[in-house]
Amino acid sequence: MSKEAIIEYLGEDWKEMVGLISSSLGSDVSLLQKVNEDVLSHSGKMLRPMLTLLMAKACGILTKDSIRYAAAAEMLHNATLMHDDVADESVERRGVPTVSSTVGPNAAVLIGDYWLSKAVEVVLMASGHEEVIGYFSKTLTDLAEGEMLQLQKSGTGDTTEEDYKRIIYSKTASLFEAALVSGAVSAGASREYKEVAVKYAQAIGMAFQIKDDILDYVGDTKVGKPVGVDLKEQKITLPLLGAISGSSRESEIRRMVCEIHSHPEYIKEITAFVLASGGVEYASGKLSEYVELAKEVLSPLPDSQAKEFLKQLAEYNIFRER
């Protein structure tokens, strides 16, 4: 499976979706337009719109509404990244400077707001937006709650696995859900098929974030994934949770995470502990479970190339390096 193969399969629908994003964001404010063009030139995986369009084709017929929802999902995703980079004081994303580092945090928040409002406008262009707008609205609520819960837990160091699951559902899987269910709705899917979209979205979204959290311990800056970022931000993610489970050092490690800002040297020690204590293997096992679940829940859908690509995108989470 490759991104190029999926884009070729989606053909003119993909091109129309990309064009819709660009035209929707157009502005006669030169600074805003330049930033928009810069962001679009480093658009990353574009996984969410890809999934929207594939789910529409897997459930029925891809429509103009499918294209609108796909575009909106990508615009909303990028809006949240701009806001995240301000909150996290990140200077680089996808190997290039963040919007926040180039134009300042205040402007980055405003540009993120602009992308968010334009995403809503695109959703409202769709003929069936009455049902879909609720999914996108829920995503925004989930994102805010997930960020705040994560912030709360970074100060206390008492994150549990249930806390972790709620955080990554809210921050990652929820938007996958909006993207995939809107694709199903746009194709006129039955209730059964929409339920498939929900279950698949939740599974692949959780898998996607778990893989990101694994890469924070074993990533490679040469392929765009530096290590130790989560620990710098005092985030206790699944590899660390797996490592401290049943360990006599649990209290000590949690205390060290809380003291990272004053003792950055703890990052190296905690990372070594996670790698030596099977934390990555534990998280990898959970990742595989979500990947298998994502593939399994697709079974009610008729066989098609779109369905096959959805399965392959779930499996992609196991071996991706960025």
Phi, psi and chi 1 to 4 in degrees:
 res  aa     phi    psi   chi1   chi2   chi3   chi4
   1 MET       -  141.0 -174.9 -136.0   68.9      -
   2 SER  -143.1  154.2   68.7      -      -      -
   3 LYS   -58.0  -38.8  175.8 -179.9  175.8 -179.7
   4 GLU   -63.0  -38.5  -68.8   72.7   23.1      -
   5 ALA   -65.2  -39.2      -      -      -      -
   6 ILE   -68.7  -42.7  -64.3  174.3      -      -
   7 ILE   -62.5  -39.9  -69.5  174.1      -      -
   8 GLU   -63.6  -40.5 -178.3  179.3   -2.3      -
   9 TYR   -63.4  -40.8  169.6   71.5      -      -
  10 LEU   -75.3  -23.8  -66.7  171.3      -      -
  11 GLY    56.1 -128.4      -      -      -      -
  12 GLU   -64.7  -27.1  -67.9  -58.0  -45.8      -
  13 ASP   -63.8  -39.8  -65.8  -42.9      -      -
  14 TRP   -65.1  -45.7 -179.4  -97.7      -      -
  15 LYS   -60.8  -40.0  -67.5  179.1 -177.3  177.2
  16 GLU   -65.8  -38.3 -174.4  174.5  -14.0      -
  17 MET   -65.2  -44.7 -174.9  -85.0  -59.0      -
  18 VAL   -62.4  -41.8  172.1      -      -      -
  19 GLY   -64.5  -36.1      -      -      -      -
  20 LEU   -65.5  -40.2  177.2   58.1      -      -
  21 ILE   -59.5  -48.8  -67.1  174.4      -      -
  22 SER   -62.6  -46.4 -179.8      -      -      -
  23 SER   -69.1  -33.6   62.7      -      -      -
  24 SER   -68.7  -28.3  -62.1      -      -      -
  25 LEU   -92.1   -3.7  -67.7  168.2      -      -
  26 GLY   -57.2  138.6      -      -      -      -
  27 SER  -146.0  147.2  173.0      -      -      -
  28 ASP   -88.5    4.3   60.3    1.1      -      -
  29 VAL   -84.8  109.9  177.4      -      -      -
  30 SER   -59.6  -39.6   58.8      -      -      -
  31 LEU   -64.4  -45.0  175.5   59.3      -      -
  32 LEU   -62.6  -44.6  177.2   57.6      -      -
  33 GLN   -62.0  -41.1 -177.5   63.8   18.3      -
  34 LYS   -64.0  -44.7 -178.6 -178.6 -175.7  -54.5
  35 VAL   -62.6  -43.5  172.6      -      -      -
  36 ASN   -56.9  -45.7  -69.5  -17.2      -      -
  37 GLU   -65.0  -38.5  -69.4  172.0   -4.1      -
  38 ASP   -64.1  -44.0  -72.5  -15.2      -      -
  39 VAL   -63.3  -44.2  173.0      -      -      -
  40 LEU   -65.9  -27.8  -69.8  172.5      -      -
  41 SER   -75.0  -13.0   69.1      -      -      -
  42 HIS  -126.3   59.7  -59.4   93.5      -      -
  43 SER   -80.7   -1.6   54.4      -      -      -
  44 GLY    70.7 -150.2      -      -      -      -
  45 LYS   -73.1  -29.8  -55.1  176.3 -171.8   70.5
  46 MET    53.5   41.0  -63.8 -170.9   75.5      -
  47 LEU   -68.7  -38.8  179.5   59.2      -      -
  48 ARG   -65.3  -48.2  -69.5  150.8 -168.1   83.9
  49 PRO   -65.2  -31.9   21.0  -32.9      -      -
  50 MET   -60.3  -45.1 -162.3  175.4  -73.0      -
  51 LEU   -67.2  -37.5  -71.1  167.6      -      -
  52 THR   -58.8  -49.1  -57.7      -      -      -
  53 LEU   -69.4  -38.9  -61.7  179.5      -      -
  54 LEU   -65.9  -40.3  -72.1  173.2      -      -
  55 MET   -65.7  -38.6 -176.1   57.2   72.6      -
  56 ALA   -59.3  -46.1      -      -      -      -
  57 LYS   -68.7  -33.6  -71.3  179.9   75.5   70.7
  58 ALA   -70.9  -28.2      -      -      -      -
  59 CYS   -92.6  -18.2  -71.7      -      -      -
  60 GLY   171.6 -117.2      -      -      -      -
  61 ILE  -117.6  128.3  -61.4  174.0      -      -
  62 LEU   -69.7  131.2 -167.0  154.3      -      -
  63 THR  -122.6  178.1   65.8      -      -      -
  64 LYS   -61.3  -35.2  -65.4  -66.3 -175.7 -176.8
  65 ASP   -64.4  -36.2  -79.1   -1.5      -      -
  66 SER   -58.0  -44.4  -49.1      -      -      -
  67 ILE   -64.9  -40.1  -68.4  167.8      -      -
  68 ARG   -65.5  -43.7  -67.2  175.9 -178.9  122.0
  69 TYR   -67.5  -37.2  -61.8  146.5      -      -
  70 ALA   -62.3  -45.3      -      -      -      -
  71 ALA   -62.3  -43.5      -      -      -      -
  72 ALA   -63.3  -39.3      -      -      -      -
  73 ALA   -62.5  -42.2      -      -      -      -
  74 GLU   -68.9  -39.5 -180.0   66.0    8.7      -
  75 MET   -65.2  -42.0  -67.6  160.0   69.4      -
  76 LEU   -64.6  -42.2  175.4   54.9      -      -
  77 HIS   -57.6  -48.5  172.6   57.7      -      -
  78 ASN   -66.5  -34.3  -82.0  -76.9      -      -
  79 ALA   -60.2  -44.1      -      -      -      -
  80 THR   -67.9  -33.7   63.7      -      -      -
  81 LEU   -64.1  -41.4  -65.0 -176.2      -      -
  82 MET   -61.8  -43.1  -69.9 -178.3 -138.1      -
  83 HIS   -65.7  -41.5  -70.6  161.5      -      -
  84 ASP   -60.6  -41.7  -76.9   -8.0      -      -
  85 ASP   -65.1  -31.1  -71.4  -21.4      -      -
  86 VAL   -69.5  -48.4  172.2      -      -      -
  87 ALA   -62.0  -38.6      -      -      -      -
  88 ASP   -90.1   -3.1  -62.0  -22.5      -      -
  89 GLU    56.2   38.5  -60.7 -178.8  -13.3      -
  90 SER   -76.9  139.7  -59.1      -      -      -
  91 VAL  -105.5  -11.2  -62.9      -      -      -
  92 GLU  -144.9  142.1 -173.7  176.1  -68.8      -
  93 ARG  -148.4  136.9 -179.1  179.2  -70.2  -82.6
  94 ARG    56.6   30.1  -62.1  167.8 -179.2  161.8
  95 GLY    79.4    6.4      -      -      -      -
  96 VAL  -130.9  160.2  -61.7      -      -      -
  97 PRO   -59.7  143.3  -23.9   34.1      -      -
  98 THR   -72.7  161.6   60.7      -      -      -
  99 VAL   -58.7  -40.5  174.8      -      -      -
 100 SER   -60.2  -38.8  178.7      -      -      -
 101 SER   -77.8  -21.0   66.8      -      -      -
 102 THR   -94.0  -36.5   56.4      -      -      -
 103 VAL  -118.0   -1.7  -61.3      -      -      -
 104 GLY    98.0  152.6      -      -      -      -
 105 PRO   -63.7  -37.1   20.5  -31.8      -      -
 106 ASN   -63.5  -45.8  -67.1  -19.9      -      -
 107 ALA   -66.5  -36.4      -      -      -      -
 108 ALA   -63.0  -39.6      -      -      -      -
 109 VAL   -63.3  -43.1  169.7      -      -      -
 110 LEU   -64.9  -40.0  -67.0  172.5      -      -
 111 ILE   -68.2  -39.2  -64.4  166.8      -      -
 112 GLY   -60.7  -41.0      -      -      -      -
 113 ASP   -62.1  -39.6  -70.6  -14.9      -      -
 114 TYR   -61.6  -47.3 -179.4   81.9      -      -
 115 TRP   -62.4  -38.8  -79.7   58.1      -      -
 116 LEU   -63.6  -46.4  174.2   56.9      -      -
 117 SER   -65.5  -36.7   64.9      -      -      -
 118 LYS   -69.0  -33.8  -70.7  -62.7 -178.7  178.9
 119 ALA   -62.2  -42.6      -      -      -      -
 120 VAL   -63.0  -42.4  173.5      -      -      -
 121 GLU   -58.2  -42.1  -75.1 -176.9   13.9      -
 122 VAL   -66.2  -41.0  170.8      -      -      -
 123 VAL   -59.2  -43.5  170.8      -      -      -
 124 LEU   -70.0  -14.7  -66.9  176.5      -      -
 125 MET   -70.9  -22.0  -71.1  166.9   55.0      -
 126 ALA   -77.1  145.4      -      -      -      -
 127 SER   -69.5  -27.4   58.1      -      -      -
 128 GLY  -106.7   31.2      -      -      -      -
 129 HIS   -70.3  -16.6   68.6  -97.1      -      -
 130 GLU   -57.4  -40.1  -68.1   85.2   -2.8      -
 131 GLU   -79.8  -41.0  178.8  177.2   -2.4      -
 132 VAL   -72.1  -34.1  167.4      -      -      -
 133 ILE   -58.6  -29.4 -163.6   67.5      -      -
 134 GLY   -65.4  -37.0      -      -      -      -
 135 TYR   -67.3  -42.4  -71.4  103.2      -      -
 136 PHE   -68.4  -37.4  -79.7   93.1      -      -
 137 SER   -63.7  -43.1  175.3      -      -      -
 138 LYS   -60.6  -39.6  176.6 -179.3  177.4  -63.5
 139 THR   -59.0  -43.3  -68.6      -      -      -
 140 LEU   -63.5  -40.4  -66.7  172.8      -      -
 141 THR   -63.7  -45.6  -60.3      -      -      -
 142 ASP   -60.7  -42.4  -71.0  -21.0      -      -
 143 LEU   -60.0  -45.3  -75.2  164.5      -      -
 144 ALA   -64.6  -45.4      -      -      -      -
 145 GLU   -65.9  -39.8  -70.2 -174.5  -18.4      -
 146 GLY   -63.1  -42.9      -      -      -      -
 147 GLU   -63.6  -42.6  -75.7  -74.2   -5.6      -
 148 MET   -69.1  -38.5  -68.9  -55.0  -63.2      -
 149 LEU   -65.0  -41.6  179.1   57.9      -      -
 150 GLN   -63.4  -41.9 -177.0  169.6  -92.3      -
 151 LEU   -62.0  -43.9  179.9   62.0      -      -
 152 GLN   -59.6  -45.9  173.1 -174.5  -44.8      -
 153 LYS   -72.2  -27.6  -67.9  -63.4  178.0  178.4
 154 SER   -66.5  -23.2   69.9      -      -      -
 155 GLY   -87.8  -20.9      -      -      -      -
 156 THR  -106.3  -23.4   58.3      -      -      -
 157 GLY    69.9   18.4      -      -      -      -
 158 ASP  -111.2   26.3   60.5   -7.5      -      -
 159 THR   -57.0  128.8  -56.6      -      -      -
 160 THR  -101.2  173.6   65.4      -      -      -
 161 GLU   -66.5  -33.9 -168.6  160.8  -32.7      -
 162 GLU   -67.0  -39.8  -74.3  -53.8  -53.4      -
 163 ASP   -58.8  -46.5  -66.0  -31.0      -      -
 164 TYR   -58.9  -45.5  170.3   78.2      -      -
 165 LYS   -62.1  -40.5  -71.7  177.9 -178.5  178.0
 166 ARG   -64.9  -41.9 -179.7  179.1  175.8 -173.4
 167 ILE   -62.7  -47.9  -71.0  167.7      -      -
 168 ILE   -75.4  -27.7   68.8  169.8      -      -
 169 TYR   -62.8  -48.4  169.0   78.7      -      -
 170 SER   -65.5  -40.8  -62.7      -      -      -
 171 LYS   -86.2  -23.5  -67.9 -170.6   60.7 -178.7
 172 THR  -127.9  -56.8  -57.5      -      -      -
 173 ALA   -66.2  -30.6      -      -      -      -
 174 SER   -61.3  -40.9 -178.9      -      -      -
 175 LEU   -70.7  -35.6 -180.0   51.4      -      -
 176 PHE   -58.0  -40.6  -83.5   85.3      -      -
 177 GLU   -62.5  -46.7 -168.1  172.9  -32.5      -
 178 ALA   -61.4  -42.7      -      -      -      -
 179 ALA   -63.7  -45.3      -      -      -      -
 180 LEU   -77.8  -40.9  -78.8  147.1      -      -
 181 VAL   -67.7  -37.2  177.6      -      -      -
 182 SER   -63.9  -35.4   64.4      -      -      -
 183 GLY   -62.9  -43.0      -      -      -      -
 184 ALA   -63.6  -45.1      -      -      -      -
 185 VAL   -60.4  -41.8  170.6      -      -      -
 186 SER   -63.2  -25.0   71.1      -      -      -
 187 ALA   -91.9    5.5      -      -      -      -
 188 GLY    71.9   33.7      -      -      -      -
 189 ALA   -65.5  150.5      -      -      -      -
 190 SER   -70.7  169.4   65.2      -      -      -
 191 ARG   -58.6  -40.5  179.3  178.0  -63.4 -178.7
 192 GLU   -60.7  -44.7  179.8 -173.3   17.9      -
 193 TYR   -69.0  -34.9  -73.7    3.7      -      -
 194 LYS   -65.7  -35.4  -76.5 -171.1  -81.6 -170.4
 195 GLU   -67.0  -36.3 -173.3   61.3   28.1      -
 196 VAL   -59.3  -44.9  166.9      -      -      -
 197 ALA   -60.8  -41.1      -      -      -      -
 198 VAL   -62.1  -50.7  169.3      -      -      -
 199 LYS   -65.6  -41.4  -68.2  177.9  179.4  177.7
 200 TYR   -64.0  -43.9  173.9   83.3      -      -
 201 ALA   -60.9  -45.0      -      -      -      -
 202 GLN   -63.0  -42.7  -68.6  173.2   -8.9      -
 203 ALA   -68.1  -46.8      -      -      -      -
 204 ILE   -72.1  -31.7 -165.7  174.3      -      -
 205 GLY   -65.7  -43.9      -      -      -      -
 206 MET   -64.9  -42.5  -60.8  -66.9  -81.9      -
 207 ALA   -61.0  -42.5      -      -      -      -
 208 PHE   -60.1  -45.5 -171.5   87.0      -      -
 209 GLN   -72.5  -37.1 -171.7   56.9   54.2      -
 210 ILE   -60.8  -41.9  -69.2  171.5      -      -
 211 LYS   -62.5  -42.5 -178.5   64.0  175.3 -174.6
 212 ASP   -57.4  -40.6  -96.1    7.8      -      -
 213 ASP   -72.5  -31.0  -65.1  -20.6      -      -
 214 ILE   -66.4  -44.3  -69.5  171.1      -      -
 215 LEU   -63.0  -22.5  -70.3  173.9      -      -
 216 ASP   -68.6  -16.1 -161.0   64.9      -      -
 217 TYR  -104.1  -27.3  -76.6   92.8      -      -
 218 VAL  -127.7   13.4  -61.8      -      -      -
 219 GLY   -70.0  179.6      -      -      -      -
 220 ASP  -139.5  121.9 -173.6  -21.8      -      -
 221 THR   -60.4  -24.2   54.5      -      -      -
 222 LYS   -68.7  -22.6  -69.3 -176.8  -71.0 -173.2
 223 VAL  -108.5   14.9  -64.2      -      -      -
 224 GLY    94.5    9.1      -      -      -      -
 225 LYS  -126.0   89.0 -173.4   64.5 -179.8  178.4
 226 PRO   -66.9  156.5   25.3  -33.0      -      -
 227 VAL  -102.0  159.1  -60.9      -      -      -
 228 GLY    83.8    2.6      -      -      -      -
 229 VAL   -65.8  -43.2  174.3      -      -      -
 230 ASP   -62.5  -42.3  -72.4  -20.3      -      -
 231 LEU   -65.1  -37.9  -77.2  175.1      -      -
 232 LYS   -58.5  -31.6  -72.2  178.4 -176.3  177.2
 233 GLU   -95.1   12.0  -63.8  171.2    0.4      -
 234 GLN    62.2   33.1  -61.6  175.3  -65.0      -
 235 LYS   -93.0  127.5  -63.1  174.5 -176.5  175.1
 236 ILE   -97.9  107.6  -63.8  178.6      -      -
 237 THR  -108.3 -177.9   59.3      -      -      -
 238 LEU   -60.6  -40.8 -164.7   57.6      -      -
 239 PRO   -58.6  -40.2  -27.4   37.4      -      -
 240 LEU   -70.7  -39.5 -179.6   49.7      -      -
 241 LEU   -61.3  -40.6  -73.1  166.5      -      -
 242 GLY   -65.1  -38.4      -      -      -      -
 243 ALA   -69.2  -38.2      -      -      -      -
 244 ILE   -86.2  -12.2   62.1  177.2      -      -
 245 SER   -61.6  117.0  178.2      -      -      -
 246 GLY    78.8    3.5      -      -      -      -
 247 SER   -87.1  143.2  169.8      -      -      -
 248 SER   -70.1  -12.3   60.9      -      -      -
 249 ARG   -96.8    7.2  -64.2 -171.1   65.7 -169.9
 250 GLU   -55.0  -51.6  177.8  173.5   -4.6      -
 251 SER   -61.7  -41.4  -64.1      -      -      -
 252 GLU   -62.9  -45.7  175.4 -165.4    0.8      -
 253 ILE   -65.5  -42.3  -64.8  -66.3      -      -
 254 ARG   -61.8  -40.0  -72.5 -176.3 -178.9  -85.3
 255 ARG   -63.8  -41.0  175.3 -172.9   56.6   77.1
 256 MET   -62.3  -39.7  -69.1  171.1   69.3      -
 257 VAL   -60.7  -41.8  172.5      -      -      -
 258 CYS   -65.2  -23.7  -69.7      -      -      -
 259 GLU  -103.2   12.6  -63.2  174.6   -1.8      -
 260 ILE   -54.9  -42.4  -75.0  -75.3      -      -
 261 HIS   -61.5  -36.7  -69.8  162.3      -      -
 262 SER   -91.2  -14.4   55.4      -      -      -
 263 HIS  -134.3   71.0  -67.1  -81.0      -      -
 264 PRO   -61.2  -19.3   18.9  -31.0      -      -
 265 GLU   -65.7  -16.2   69.4  -85.5   11.6      -
 266 TYR   -65.9  -24.4  -73.5  167.7      -      -
 267 ILE   -57.8  -46.3  -67.4  174.7      -      -
 268 LYS   -63.5  -41.2 -174.8  175.2 -179.3  179.8
 269 GLU   -68.0  -43.2 -178.0  177.0  -10.9      -
 270 ILE   -66.1  -40.6  -64.4  170.3      -      -
 271 THR   -61.0  -44.7  -61.1      -      -      -
 272 ALA   -62.3  -38.7      -      -      -      -
 273 PHE   -62.5  -45.4  167.7   77.2      -      -
 274 VAL   -61.3  -44.8  168.6      -      -      -
 275 LEU   -67.2  -36.0  -63.3  178.3      -      -
 276 ALA   -80.5  -20.3      -      -      -      -
 277 SER  -102.5   11.4  -57.6      -      -      -
 278 GLY    79.1   18.2      -      -      -      -
 279 GLY   -64.5  -40.4      -      -      -      -
 280 VAL   -67.6  -40.3  169.3      -      -      -
 281 GLU   -64.1  -39.1  -69.9   78.1    6.6      -
 282 TYR   -61.8  -48.8  176.4   81.7      -      -
 283 ALA   -64.9  -36.5      -      -      -      -
 284 SER   -64.5  -35.0  -64.5      -      -      -
 285 GLY   -64.7  -42.8      -      -      -      -
 286 LYS   -65.1  -39.5  -63.5  -67.5 -175.6 -178.9
 287 LEU   -57.6  -47.0  165.6   64.0      -      -
 288 SER   -62.0  -36.3  -64.9      -      -      -
 289 GLU   -62.9  -43.9  -70.2  175.8   13.3      -
 290 TYR   -67.6  -37.7  -81.1  115.3      -      -
 291 VAL   -63.1  -45.8  168.3      -      -      -
 292 GLU   -64.1  -38.7  -70.9  -54.7  -50.2      -
 293 LEU   -63.3  -43.2  176.8   60.2      -      -
 294 ALA   -58.4  -43.7      -      -      -      -
 295 LYS   -68.3  -39.7  -67.9  159.2   57.0  179.6
 296 GLU   -64.7  -41.9  177.9 -175.5  -34.2      -
 297 VAL   -71.3  -11.6  -61.4      -      -      -
 298 LEU   -77.1   -8.9  -69.5  171.1      -      -
 299 SER   -55.9  -35.0   58.8      -      -      -
 300 PRO   -66.6  -19.4  -23.4   36.0      -      -
 301 LEU   -74.8  145.7  -60.7 -179.4      -      -
 302 PRO   -64.0  150.0   22.7  -33.1      -      -
 303 ASP   -62.4  136.3  -69.1  -20.4      -      -
 304 SER  -165.3  167.5   67.1      -      -      -
 305 GLN   -65.7  -35.3 -177.1   59.8   64.0      -
 306 ALA   -62.4  -44.2      -      -      -      -
 307 LYS   -62.4  -40.6  178.9  179.6  175.5  179.5
 308 GLU   -63.3  -41.1 -176.3   58.8   31.4      -
 309 PHE   -64.7  -36.6  -82.8  135.3      -      -
 310 LEU   -61.8  -40.6  -71.2  171.4      -      -
 311 LYS   -63.9  -43.4  -70.8 -178.7  179.1  178.6
 312 GLN   -66.0  -35.7  -68.5  176.5   15.9      -
 313 LEU   -67.6  -32.9  -77.0  170.4      -      -
 314 ALA   -64.9  -46.8      -      -      -      -
 315 GLU   -64.1  -29.6  -67.1  173.1  -19.1      -
 316 TYR   -55.1  -30.1  161.8   72.6      -      -
 317 ASN   -65.2  -21.9  -78.9  -65.4      -      -
 318 ILE   -72.9  -40.3  -66.6  177.7      -      -
 319 PHE  -111.3   -3.8   58.9   80.9      -      -
 320 ARG   -63.7  152.4   69.1 -179.8  174.3   92.1
 321 GLU  -116.3    8.0  -64.3 -178.4  -38.0      -
 322 ARG  -153.5      -   66.7  177.5   74.3 -171.8
